[in-house]
Amino acid sequence: MALMITDECINCDVCEPVCPNHAISEGIACYEIDPDRCTECIGHFDSPQCASICPVDCIPKDPGHVETQQQLMDKYMKLTGQG
């Protein structure tokens, strides 16, 4: 499942540069995660980098975009041109 950034985001700018899939961008009110690009860092890291670095813990899993580990890996392969 993709991750999401809640409205508790303080726009600290630490999440965007650590995303290996370039899924995070600055939104109108706070940063946003593109669910089509978010793989929870599967294929890159053992854990989601944005969530691990977030100082206010506002990056949970997005219940609106439920995906299996295999679906996330397939998305990673597609995004990196390996599949």
Buried (B, 14 or more C-beta within 10 A) or exposed (E): BBBBBEEEBEEEEBBBEBBBBEBBEEEEEBBBBEBEBBBBBBBBEEEBBBBEEBEEEBBEBBEEBEBEEEBBBBBBBEBEEEE
